[in-house]
């Protein structure tokens, strides 16, 4: 039996894989925070390139096929997790995604460890909401961490989770990576050279997966309405096989005669360097972002952020202070905001940039997120 009543947390984070993504980044950030606090912790996943980040932190990683949605394999995973929990005196099992959460939940019940979840997204409910049962495991935690007020309201509304069971812990920016001081001149020169980015035009960037709900098509339509302005737009991210959509975007660029103003970058990019080169950073989602890292990463660099007025953007971007919120799905309103940002004086840009950096340092740093999460672990141990 695990020592669920011991005073010091011993934490196992469980997720599908350790390849690049918001959940994976959060896992590494929390592992780092736990190490710095002297709290023993482990991670279990099916592996991936970010396991190396855990190795650098000296956090042990257990490789199991936790990406599977096969019920029989999930059950086998639960038995393997139970063995890991017992052998390492783990008393908190922290699940970060649905399929591995089921295995983690069963393992926690078997061993007496405390089960905790972080609810990272709204998750699809499916036809007639038939996936609610599958999703519901993310509400089974003794406590449930919501990554934004938007997510908190969602799980209260859809799953009737009482507010007193939810702990709000916003996602963060790691200022060791996302700040001007961390991006060398050499990285900037390399990025400019690699992608032939003009140095005499204001750069607008939209960074994120190339998928319809992220709003790349909306952006191109908006840019067609400000063609008179001098700008160069970077649409950065992989289409992950959605070639029909990425081809549609390229057709739109040609249709609106934006060939000399829009560039697609789909691989081998240095996100901090691209943000450093940008004057305007966009978050154009047409569906609510669970939180929206792009907006806070742009603010960490003191850039003008323009974000849609839905989801997590309402919490991380202060309209008229750290940037601008536009009406979601409205190409004309987005165009007006871009026009506004391009027309700002240097003094106005500096004022907004300073407010943006202050917003991040006061509310969305890695240290704040780790401190709040560790406080949840300690609360569970009471």
RODREN-872293 format. One record per residue (C-alpha): residue number from 1; residue in one letter; x, y, z. Coordinates in pm, 1 decimal. Layout:
RODREN-872293
R     k   r          X          Y          Z
R   NUM   A          X          Y          Z
...
END
This chain:
RODREN-872293
R     k   r          X          Y          Z
R     1   X        0.0        0.0        0.0
R     2   X      133.8      346.6      -87.5
R     3   X      186.7      599.5      188.9
R     4   X     -114.0      819.1      111.3
R     5   X     -108.1      965.9      462.6
R     6   X      260.6     1071.7      462.7
R     7   X      329.6     1443.8      501.7
R     8   X      551.6     1494.1      196.5
R     9   X      405.4     1444.3     -154.1
R    10   X      562.8     1183.3     -381.8
R    11   X      416.5     1254.6     -724.5
R    12   X      369.7     1052.4    -1042.6
R    13   X      257.7     1253.1    -1346.6
R    14   X       83.6     1042.3    -1612.9
R    15   X       28.0     1146.6    -1975.1
R    16   X        8.4      981.0    -2321.6
R    17   X      351.8     1077.0    -2458.3
R    18   X      643.2     1314.3    -2419.9
R    19   X      656.2     1477.0    -2762.9
R    20   X      623.4     1854.2    -2802.2
R    21   X      293.8     2007.2    -2684.6
R    22   X      132.2     2211.7    -2410.5
R    23   X       59.0     1913.6    -2183.4
R    24   X      414.3     1785.0    -2224.4
R    25   X      564.8     2128.5    -2157.2
R    26   X      352.7     2163.1    -1845.1
R    27   X      464.3     1821.0    -1724.8
R    28   X      831.8     1910.6    -1758.3
R    29   X      774.4     2250.3    -1593.2
R    30   X      603.1     2089.6    -1292.9
R    31   X      872.6     1820.1    -1272.3
R    32   X     1132.2     2098.9    -1264.4
R    33   X      939.8     2287.3     -995.5
R    34   X      908.6     1972.9     -782.6
R    35   X     1280.9     1901.3     -816.2
R    36   X     1364.3     2257.7     -712.5
R    37   X     1137.7     2217.7     -410.0
R    38   X     1307.0     1890.9     -314.6
R    39   X      991.6     1685.4     -379.2
R    40   X     1041.4     1335.8     -518.4
R    41   X      855.8     1290.5     -847.0
R    42   X      823.4     1064.4    -1150.2
R    43   X      663.7     1069.6    -1494.7
R    44   X      499.8      787.1    -1692.0
R    45   X      421.5      804.2    -2063.8
R    46   X      477.7      616.3    -2389.4
R    47   X      796.4      818.1    -2440.7
R    48   X      907.4     1084.2    -2687.6
R    49   X     1176.5     1342.2    -2742.5
R    50   X     1095.1     1543.9    -2429.3
R    51   X     1197.8     1250.6    -2209.3
R    52   X     1545.2     1401.6    -2254.6
R    53   X     1424.7     1713.2    -2066.1
R    54   X     1323.7     1491.1    -1775.4
R    55   X     1660.5     1315.1    -1783.4
R    56   X     1837.1     1652.4    -1756.5
R    57   X     1627.7     1722.2    -1446.9
R    58   X     1713.7     1374.3    -1309.2
R    59   X     1340.9     1285.3    -1301.0
R    60   X     1281.5      913.0    -1361.3
R    61   X     1053.9      832.7    -1656.7
R    62   X      859.8      506.7    -1685.3
R    63   X      780.6      407.8    -2042.5
R    64   X      440.6      238.3    -2083.4
R    65   X      201.4      231.3    -2385.2
R    66   X      -16.7      498.6    -2222.1
R    67   X     -128.0      649.7    -2552.1
R    68   X     -353.3      349.0    -2616.1
R    69   X     -732.7      373.5    -2601.5
R    70   X     -774.2       -4.8    -2607.1
R    71   X     -963.2      -91.5    -2288.2
R    72   X     -770.6     -415.9    -2231.3
R    73   X     -432.7     -245.2    -2273.0
R    74   X     -550.0       37.3    -2046.6
R    75   X     -626.2     -220.8    -1778.9
R    76   X     -282.2     -381.4    -1820.7
R    77   X     -129.1      -32.8    -1791.9
R    78   X     -316.1       17.4    -1464.3
R    79   X     -154.1     -294.7    -1317.3
R    80   X      191.8     -175.8    -1425.9
R    81   X      125.7      169.7    -1281.1
R    82   X       11.0       12.4     -953.5
R    83   X      344.1     -171.5     -932.4
R    84   X      533.5      155.4     -994.5
R    85   X      325.7      332.8     -728.9
R    86   X      395.9       67.3     -466.1
R    87   X      765.9       29.8     -542.7
R    88   X      828.4      405.2     -524.8
R    89   X      596.6      494.2     -232.8
R    90   X      403.3      732.0     -459.4
R    91   X      110.9      895.7     -282.9
R    92   X      -25.3     1130.3     -553.5
R    93   X     -104.0     1018.0     -909.0
R    94   X     -151.8     1323.3    -1131.4
R    95   X     -327.6     1244.5    -1462.1
R    96   X     -310.6     1493.1    -1748.9
R    97   X     -505.5     1323.5    -2030.4
R    98   X     -808.9     1099.2    -2065.6
R    99   X     -685.7      756.9    -2186.9
R   100   X     -395.5      732.5    -1938.7
R   101   X     -618.9      887.8    -1672.4
R   102   X     -836.3      575.3    -1669.1
R   103   X     -530.8      356.2    -1610.9
R   104   X     -403.3      597.5    -1346.5
R   105   X     -743.3      610.0    -1174.7
R   106   X     -767.7      230.8    -1148.2
R   107   X     -407.0      211.3    -1024.6
R   108   X     -468.3      479.3     -761.5
R   109   X     -778.0      298.6     -635.0
R   110   X     -585.0      -27.8     -615.7
R   111   X     -294.9      122.2     -419.8
R   112   X     -465.8      386.2     -208.6
R   113   X     -275.5      670.8     -374.0
R   114   X     -456.7     1002.8     -413.5
R   115   X     -584.7     1067.3     -766.5
R   116   X     -549.8     1421.5     -907.4
R   117   X     -630.0     1549.5    -1257.2
R   118   X     -549.1     1855.8    -1464.2
R   119   X     -825.8     1944.0    -1708.1
R   120   X     -638.6     2083.7    -2009.5
R   121   X     -916.4     2129.8    -2267.1
R   122   X    -1290.1     2117.2    -2325.5
R   123   X    -1253.5     1778.6    -2501.6
R   124   X    -1504.0     1681.6    -2770.6
R   125   X    -1837.6     1560.1    -2636.7
R   126   X    -1925.2     1371.2    -2956.1
R   127   X    -2264.5     1304.5    -3112.2
R   128   X    -2538.5     1346.6    -2849.8
R   129   X    -2254.1     1394.5    -2598.2
R   130   X    -2177.0     1021.1    -2597.2
R   131   X    -1809.7     1086.9    -2509.4
R   132   X    -1900.9     1245.1    -2176.8
R   133   X    -1853.8      914.2    -1996.7
R   134   X    -1503.2      875.0    -2141.5
R   135   X    -1416.0     1236.9    -2058.0
R   136   X    -1561.1     1216.4    -1708.6
R   137   X    -1252.6     1045.5    -1564.8
R   138   X    -1087.3     1388.2    -1570.9
R   139   X    -1334.9     1494.8    -1301.0
R   140   X    -1265.1     1193.0    -1075.7
R   141   X     -968.1     1354.2     -904.6
R   142   X     -985.4     1422.2     -532.6
R   143   X     -924.3     1773.7     -662.5
R   144   X     -933.7     1892.0    -1025.1
R   145   X     -692.3     2153.4    -1158.9
R   146   X     -845.4     2377.0    -1428.4
R   147   X     -597.4     2562.6    -1650.4
R   148   X     -825.8     2864.9    -1697.7
R   149   X    -1148.8     3018.7    -1575.4
R   150   X    -1294.8     2915.0    -1912.8
R   151   X    -1215.2     2547.5    -1840.9
R   152   X    -1337.2     2579.4    -1482.2
R   153   X    -1676.8     2701.5    -1600.3
R   154   X    -1690.0     2426.6    -1862.8
R   155   X    -1642.6     2141.2    -1616.8
R   156   X    -1886.0     2295.8    -1370.9
R   157   X    -2147.3     2331.3    -1646.0
R   158   X    -2099.0     2004.2    -1836.2
R   159   X    -2001.8     1769.3    -1552.3
R   160   X    -2162.3     1938.5    -1251.4
R   161   X    -1830.1     1941.5    -1065.6
R   162   X    -1869.5     2151.9     -749.1
R   163   X    -1660.3     2468.5     -747.2
R   164   X    -1497.9     2380.6     -414.8
R   165   X    -1337.0     2074.8     -579.2
R   166   X    -1166.1     2281.9     -852.4
R   167   X     -832.5     2461.4     -821.4
R   168   X     -754.8     2726.6    -1084.0
R   169   X     -390.2     2714.8    -1197.7
R   170   X     -325.3     2910.0    -1517.6
R   171   X      -69.2     2786.4    -1769.1
R   172   X      255.4     2977.5    -1778.8
R   173   X      543.4     3120.9    -1975.8
R   174   X      890.7     2994.3    -1897.1
R   175   X     1087.1     3318.2    -1890.6
R   176   X     1410.3     3118.3    -1907.2
R   177   X     1312.7     3059.0    -2270.3
R   178   X     1057.1     3324.0    -2364.1
R   179   X     1218.3     3659.9    -2292.7
R   180   X     1429.5     3899.7    -2500.5
R   181   X     1736.8     3839.3    -2283.5
R   182   X     1738.1     3471.4    -2376.5
R   183   X     1743.7     3516.6    -2756.5
R   184   X     2090.8     3584.0    -2888.9
R   185   X     2174.5     3800.2    -3186.7
R   186   X     2310.8     3488.2    -3355.7
R   187   X     1970.7     3315.6    -3330.4
R   188   X     1797.4     3618.8    -3478.0
R   189   X     2041.5     3638.9    -3767.9
R   190   X     2005.7     3264.6    -3834.6
R   191   X     1624.8     3283.0    -3832.9
R   192   X     1621.9     3582.9    -4066.8
R   193   X     1864.2     3406.0    -4299.4
R   194   X     1695.1     3063.7    -4288.8
R   195   X     1355.8     3201.5    -4388.2
R   196   X     1458.9     3513.2    -4578.5
R   197   X     1255.4     3736.3    -4348.5
R   198   X     1262.4     4105.0    -4449.5
R   199   X     1419.0     4340.9    -4197.3
R   200   X     1253.3     4657.6    -4328.2
R   201   X      888.2     4563.7    -4262.2
R   202   X      685.0     4513.8    -3944.6
R   203   X      646.3     4139.3    -3885.9
R   204   X      308.9     3989.6    -3793.2
R   205   X      314.1     3630.7    -3668.5
R   206   X       57.3     3360.3    -3607.4
R   207   X      222.8     3059.6    -3444.6
R   208   X       38.8     2734.0    -3382.3
R   209   X      -93.3     2418.5    -3542.8
R   210   X     -225.6     2476.9    -3894.0
R   211   X     -581.7     2363.1    -3837.8
R   212   X     -912.7     2537.7    -3922.1
R   213   X    -1012.9     2625.1    -3565.9
R   214   X     -687.5     2820.3    -3513.7
R   215   X     -813.6     3079.5    -3763.1
R   216   X     -542.5     3099.0    -4030.4
R   217   X     -807.7     3138.7    -4302.8
R   218   X     -970.8     3420.6    -4106.1
R   219   X     -632.1     3593.3    -4079.3
R   220   X     -566.1     3578.6    -4453.3
R   221   X     -910.2     3726.9    -4519.8
R   222   X     -836.0     4004.4    -4269.1
R   223   X     -496.6     4075.1    -4426.0
R   224   X     -666.5     4124.4    -4763.0
R   225   X     -848.3     4418.5    -4606.1
R   226   X     -525.0     4590.5    -4496.9
R   227   X     -318.2     4528.0    -4810.4
R   228   X     -244.6     4900.3    -4825.5
R   229   X      -36.3     4865.7    -4507.4
R   230   X      331.3     4773.8    -4511.4
R   231   X      370.6     4438.9    -4329.8
R   232   X      505.8     4086.6    -4362.3
R   233   X      305.5     3802.2    -4207.1
R   234   X      447.7     3469.3    -4089.5
R   235   X      205.4     3176.9    -4050.5
R   236   X      408.3     2928.5    -3849.6
R   237   X      325.9     2566.8    -3770.1
R   238   X      276.2     2219.4    -3909.0
R   239   X      -45.2     2113.2    -4081.2
R   240   X       11.4     1763.2    -3933.7
R   241   X     -112.1     1606.6    -4255.1
R   242   X     -403.5     1845.0    -4310.1
R   243   X     -281.0     1919.7    -4661.9
R   244   X     -626.7     2009.7    -4795.5
R   245   X     -647.5     2294.3    -4543.7
R   246   X     -290.3     2418.2    -4591.9
R   247   X     -340.1     2412.1    -4970.3
R   248   X     -660.6     2611.7    -4925.7
R   249   X     -465.2     2874.8    -4730.0
R   250   X     -205.7     2904.2    -5007.0
R   251   X     -486.5     2940.3    -5262.9
R   252   X     -634.5     3221.2    -5051.6
R   253   X     -299.2     3401.9    -5044.9
R   254   X     -289.5     3386.8    -5425.8
R   255   X     -654.6     3488.2    -5458.2
R   256   X     -601.4     3801.6    -5247.2
R   257   X     -265.6     3884.2    -5412.6
R   258   X      -76.9     3854.9    -5085.1
R   259   X      215.4     3648.9    -5218.9
R   260   X      475.5     3908.5    -5123.8
R   261   X      322.5     3967.7    -4781.3
R   262   X      253.9     3620.0    -4637.1
R   263   X      498.7     3336.3    -4574.8
R   264   X      431.2     2986.3    -4441.0
R   265   X      692.8     2827.0    -4213.5
R   266   X      611.2     2466.2    -4139.1
R   267   X      926.2     2308.6    -3993.8
R   268   X     1255.5     2368.0    -3811.3
R   269   X     1155.4     2697.8    -3655.2
R   270   X     1285.0     2876.2    -3345.8
R   271   X      968.2     3012.0    -3181.4
R   272   X     1137.6     3253.4    -2935.3
R   273   X     1346.1     3400.3    -3219.8
R   274   X     1036.9     3442.2    -3439.0
R   275   X      853.3     3613.8    -3153.2
R   276   X     1150.9     3841.9    -3095.2
R   277   X     1144.2     3942.4    -3461.8
R   278   X      767.4     4006.6    -3456.9
R   279   X      600.2     4337.4    -3388.7
R   280   X      248.0     4191.7    -3367.5
R   281   X      165.4     3844.2    -3231.4
R   282   X     -173.0     3694.5    -3316.0
R   283   X     -406.3     3440.5    -3156.0
R   284   X     -694.3     3411.6    -3402.5
R   285   X     -881.0     3100.5    -3281.0
R   286   X    -1241.8     3076.0    -3400.5
R   287   X    -1318.5     2826.8    -3122.0
R   288   X    -1230.1     2898.9    -2758.0
R   289   X     -870.8     2828.1    -2658.7
R   290   X     -847.3     2639.8    -2330.3
R   291   X     -589.0     2899.6    -2232.3
R   292   X     -378.3     3013.1    -2527.8
R   293   X       -0.9     3005.4    -2481.1
R   294   X       64.3     3209.3    -2797.4
R   295   X      -83.8     3521.0    -2638.5
R   296   X      121.5     3500.5    -2320.3
R   297   X      440.5     3409.0    -2505.0
R   298   X      398.0     3716.9    -2724.2
R   299   X      338.1     3935.1    -2419.0
R   300   X      648.9     3794.2    -2249.9
R   301   X      848.5     3949.4    -2535.8
R   302   X      665.7     4281.5    -2497.8
R   303   X      487.8     4246.5    -2831.5
R   304   X      146.4     4379.5    -2933.8
R   305   X      -92.0     4083.6    -2896.9
R   306   X     -418.0     4063.4    -3090.8
R   307   X     -643.5     3779.5    -2976.0
R   308   X    -1000.6     3665.3    -3032.1
R   309   X    -1244.8     3756.5    -2755.7
R   310   X    -1328.7     3400.7    -2649.4
R   311   X    -1190.0     3134.0    -2418.0
R   312   X     -863.5     3180.9    -2233.0
R   313   X     -771.3     3496.1    -2425.3
R   314   X    -1022.3     3687.9    -2213.1
R   315   X     -809.1     3600.1    -1909.2
R   316   X     -458.0     3648.9    -2042.4
R   317   X     -488.9     3954.2    -2271.4
R   318   X     -604.2     4286.5    -2125.2
R   319   X     -793.0     4467.2    -2399.5
R   320   X     -640.6     4806.9    -2479.7
R   321   X     -363.4     4757.7    -2221.8
R   322   X     -148.3     4458.5    -2323.0
R   323   X     -297.3     4427.5    -2669.0
R   324   X     -633.5     4408.9    -2837.7
R   325   X     -924.2     4166.0    -2839.4
R   326   X    -1121.1     4132.4    -3163.6
R   327   X    -1464.3     3984.8    -3222.9
R   328   X    -1411.6     3614.7    -3280.8
R   329   X    -1467.0     3507.5    -3640.2
R   330   X    -1497.9     3867.2    -3763.7
R   331   X    -1237.0     3928.3    -4035.5
R   332   X    -1315.5     4299.5    -4055.3
R   333   X    -1270.4     4351.5    -3681.3
R   334   X     -942.3     4158.3    -3693.4
R   335   X     -833.0     4375.3    -3988.1
R   336   X     -921.4     4689.1    -3791.3
R   337   X     -712.1     4568.7    -3495.7
R   338   X     -414.0     4491.9    -3720.5
R   339   X     -455.2     4836.2    -3880.1
R   340   X     -460.0     4991.2    -3530.8
R   341   X     -147.2     4803.2    -3421.0
R   342   X       46.4     4894.0    -3735.2
R   343   X      -40.2     5261.0    -3678.7
R   344   X       90.4     5284.0    -3322.7
R   345   X      372.8     5523.1    -3245.4
R   346   X      696.4     5392.6    -3094.2
R   347   X      597.4     5542.3    -2759.4
R   348   X      257.1     5369.6    -2769.1
R   349   X      415.7     5036.1    -2860.6
R   350   X      665.3     5071.6    -2575.7
R   351   X      386.3     5145.0    -2326.9
R   352   X      180.5     4843.3    -2434.0
R   353   X      490.1     4623.7    -2440.9
R   354   X      585.1     4721.3    -2085.4
R   355   X      229.6     4650.0    -1965.2
R   356   X      238.4     4312.3    -2139.8
R   357   X      564.6     4207.0    -1971.9
R   358   X      431.6     4322.3    -1634.4
R   359   X      112.2     4119.8    -1689.4
R   360   X      317.1     3805.2    -1749.0
R   361   X      557.2     3855.0    -1457.9
R   362   X      270.1     3923.4    -1217.8
R   363   X       37.9     3642.3    -1326.5
R   364   X      176.3     3381.4    -1565.0
R   365   X      531.1     3276.4    -1482.2
R   366   X      651.1     2918.6    -1446.4
R   367   X      726.9     2985.3    -1079.1
R   368   X      369.4     3099.1    -1009.8
R   369   X      224.9     2791.0    -1182.9
R   370   X      461.2     2554.8     -999.4
R   371   X      397.2     2718.1     -660.6
R   372   X       20.3     2690.0     -706.2
R   373   X       43.6     2327.5     -820.5
R   374   X      270.0     2229.9     -531.2
R   375   X       19.2     2399.8     -299.0
R   376   X     -247.9     2165.1     -441.0
R   377   X      -22.4     1861.8     -375.7
R   378   X       36.6     1974.9      -17.6
R   379   X     -335.0     2038.7       31.1
R   380   X     -406.7     1682.2      -79.4
R   381   X     -156.5     1547.5      171.7
R   382   X     -354.3     1706.2      456.0
END
